[in-house]
Amino acid sequence: MKIPFFFVLSGLLLAGTVSVAHATEQDNLALLLSQLRLLDATLQRAEKQATVETDPRFYFDYSQAYADIQAMRNGIKHYLTPSRAQPRQVLPLAGAYRQERKP
């Protein structure tokens, strides 16, 4: 019996959230990245075991699943390590603020 992809993903996500109830958001997202690596490996094993029919009516779209996992991975990594703005050049201060009135 084959287990649908959705149930595998749900099981991995639920298993991780129970064990790290008091972790920070960053810890949970790092855990999710490791779970995505496991999911990717599981998906690769499933793809190797998949039977190839000549003209199947329905088939699992592995390339789309890989793309979705990569999109989630990229989004989480981008959130965890945002690009930093380059420092602006600091203009020198004049230092002289006293002005005399001209008659």
N, C-alpha and C positions, 0 to 999 in steps of 0.2 A: 504494500500500500504506500503510495507516495503522499508525502505531507505537503500541503500547499505552502508556497513561499510566505504568504501573509502570516500563517501560524508560526512559522520558524522565526520571523522577525518579531512578532508579538512576544513569543516565549523568551527570546533573548533580552528584549527590552524590559520585560517584567521581572525576570530573574535578577537583572542588575539593579533595578530600583529598590528591591526589597532589602538587599544586603548593604546598601549605602544610603540609608534613610537620613543620616545626619551629615552627609557630605555637602560641600559647597557646589554651586552651579558649575564652576570650572572643573571640579573633580568629576561631577556627573557627566559633563560633556567629554572629558578625557576618557572616561569609562565607555561612553558611547562610541568614541573613535575606535577603541579596542574591540568593541562588539561588532562594529562594522567590518573590521578586519576578519573576525571570525565568520561573519555572515558571508563575506566575499569568498573565503576558503570553502565554506559549506556549499555555496552556489557553484563553485568550480567543481567540487566533487559530484554534485547533482548533474551538472552539465556533462561530465565524463560518463556518467551512468545512464544518461538519457538514451532511450531507443530512438533510432532515426527511421521514420517511415518515409516512403516515397512521396506521398501526398497527404499529409495529415490534415484533418479538418481543424483541429486545435493544437497548438503547440505553445510551450513556454518560451517567451521572448527573453533569452538570457542576456542579449546585448543591451536591451532596455533596462533590465534589472541591474546590470553592472553600471550603466550610466546613472541610474538613480542613486545607487550607493555612492558613486563618485561625487555626485552633486551634493549629497548630504555631507560627505566627508569634507569637501571643499568649503561648504558653507560654515561648518563647525570650526574648521581650521581658520577661516577668515575671521570669524567672530572671536576666537581665542587669541589670535595674533593680528590685531588690526594694524594697518599700515600707519606709520607715524608721519606726521607732517614734518617737513624739513624746517629747521630753525631759520627764522628770518634774520637778515643782517641788521644788527643794531646800529642805529644812527648815533653819532656822537652828540652828546648834550652840549648846549652852548655854555651853560654855567653862569652867564652874566645876565641877571634879570633886572638890574637897576638901569633905568633910562632917565636922562635929563630932558626937561622940557626945553624946547627951543623958543626963544622970545619972539 
